[in-house]
C-alpha cells in the first residue's frame, strides 16, 4: 500500500479499539505514514498539523480512522489544499475506516457501520477492510452548506448566522437532544467510553431518559423544499435531512425501493431526503429495519423555521443556540463534492444496537414500575 497514508482519531468510538487500529496501521504502512489527529488541544494547530502532513505526504488515498465528523474534518483540509494548488486534484481520496459511533458515511460507501477487535477476529477484520480498499472504486460524495440563524436574547432583535458543512444528515428534535446530552457527558467523562459497545449502551441510557421528556415539534416547525412549502405532521418529534442512505448509526430512514414519485437516493445526485420520526420507539423500529421514517420530500434546497433548539449535524451539536429566543432558521443547499472510495455494501447485524435497545427497554420498564 505504497500510495496510502492514514489518519487516526483516538477519541472516536472506543479508546482501546482506536489504539489497536493505530498500532496495526503503523505496522502496515509505517509510522511516518500515520498521523494521530487532535493531539494539540488547539483547533488551529490541529488544522495546520493535518494540512502539513497531507502536503508533505501527498497520498493518493487517505485512510481516515474515525467517525463521520473526522471524515468531514479531513475533507475540509483536502479541499483547502487543492484550492490553493498545494495538493493535486487526484490526491487525497478518502478511504473510510469506521471507528466512530454512527459511521453512516462508511456504511453507505460499503465499509461497514463499525469496527470491533473482538479477540482474534480483530486481525481478520482489519485485513479484510484494508483488502477492500484495493478493489474499491472512486465516487463523488455531495457536501452541503448548513446555515443556522437565531434571534439573540436581547431587547432588540438580532439575527446571528452560523455556517457549517454537512456530509451526512441534519436533525432537529428529540434525537438531537439525546445525542447532544450524550456528547456533553462523554466530553466530561471520556474514561467511561472505552469501547464501542459501551458507547451504544450509554446511548440507550440517555434515550431511555428521554422517553418521558420528548416534545412534539410539528406544530412549531415550518418546512420548505425547493421553494415549495411542505406540511410537517403535528405529532412529529424529529425532522431529519439526510444525504446518506443511513441515518444516526445505520438507520435506513428513507425507503428507496418504494414505488412513488421520488427518485432513488444517492450520495452524488445533488439531492437530500427529508423525513420525520414520531418518537424514540419509532426510530428504534427504523434501526431494526421494521419500518421507515415518514417521507416529507426530496430536493436540492431545504429551509426550516422551528421553535425547537435541539439541533445536530453529522453527530455534532449545533451549540450556539443557548441564548436564542423565538424560532431558529435553517437553510441547507449544495456546497461541493469530495472523492471517496466505495465498494458494494454488505449486510451486517449490529449486535451493539440490539444490546442497547434491550437495555433501553429494561430501563424504561424499571422506571414505570417505580411509580
Secondary structure, 3 states (H helix, E strand, C coil): CCCEEEEECCCCCCHHHHHHHHHHHHHHHCHHHEEECCCCCCHHHHHHHHHHHHHHHCCCEEEEEECHHHHHHHHHHHHHHHHCCCCCCCCCEEEEEECCCCCHHHHHCCCCCCCCCCCCHHHHHHHHHHHHHHCCEEEEEEEEEEEEEEEECCCCCCEEEEEEEECCEEEEEHHHHHHHHHHHHHHHCHHHCCCHHHHHHHHHHHHHHHCCCCCCCHHHEEEEECCEEECCCCCCCEEEEECCCCECCCECCCCCCCCCCCCCCCCCCCCEEEEEECCHHHHHHHHCCCCCCEEEEEECEEEEEECCCCEEECCEECCCCCCEEEEEEEEEEEEEEEEEEECCCCCCCCHHHHHHHHHHHHHHHHHHHCC
